[in-house]
């Protein structure tokens, strides 16, 4: 389970950095790599990052217990 937490965190950080580059530089790294936002590769990356974010919601209970 710890591996899943780490993978989820990495994906969320990478997704956040991509959104930072979109907001600051108007440059979408994912769509640039895969050839556009509508390409299958881009959509898969967006979905995987979104699922990682949904999974991370379950980590709130673990963080709350640690405090």
C-alpha positions in Angstrom: 0.0 0.0 0.0 2.9 2.4 0.7 4.1 2.0 -2.9 0.6 3.0 -4.2 0.8 6.1 -1.9 4.2 7.1 -3.3 3.1 6.5 -6.9 0.0 8.6 -6.3 2.0 11.4 -4.8 4.5 11.4 -7.7 1.6 11.6 -10.2 -0.1 14.4 -8.4 3.1 16.4 -8.1 3.8 15.9 -11.9 0.2 16.9 -12.7 0.5 19.9 -10.5 3.8 21.0 -12.2 2.1 20.5 -15.6 -0.7 22.8 -14.5 1.8 25.3 -13.2 3.5 25.4 -16.6 0.1 25.9 -18.2 -0.8 28.7 -15.9 2.5 30.5 -16.0 3.9 29.8 -19.5 0.7 28.6 -21.3 2.6 25.4 -22.2 1.0 22.0 -21.6 3.9 19.5 -21.3 1.6 16.5 -21.6 -0.2 17.6 -24.8 3.2 18.6 -26.2 4.6 15.2 -25.6 1.6 13.3 -27.1 0.7 15.7 -29.9 -2.4 17.5 -28.4 -5.0 17.3 -25.7 -7.3 15.1 -27.7 -4.8 12.4 -28.4 -5.2 9.0 -26.7 -1.8 9.3 -24.8 -2.7 12.7 -23.4 -6.1 11.5 -22.3 -4.7 8.5 -20.6 -2.1 10.6 -18.7 -4.9 13.0 -17.6 -7.1 10.1 -16.4 -4.2 8.4 -14.5 -3.3 11.7 -12.8 -7.0 12.3 -12.0 -7.4 8.8 -10.5 -4.3 9.4 -8.4 -5.8 12.6 -7.1 -9.0 10.7 -6.2 -7.0 8.0 -4.4 -5.1 10.8 -2.5 -8.4 11.9 -1.0 -8.4 8.7 1.0 -5.0 9.7 2.5 -6.6 12.6 4.4 -7.8 10.1 7.1 -4.2 8.8 7.5 -2.7 12.3 7.8 -5.4 13.3 10.3 -4.6 10.3 12.5 -0.9 11.1 12.5 -1.5 14.6 14.1 
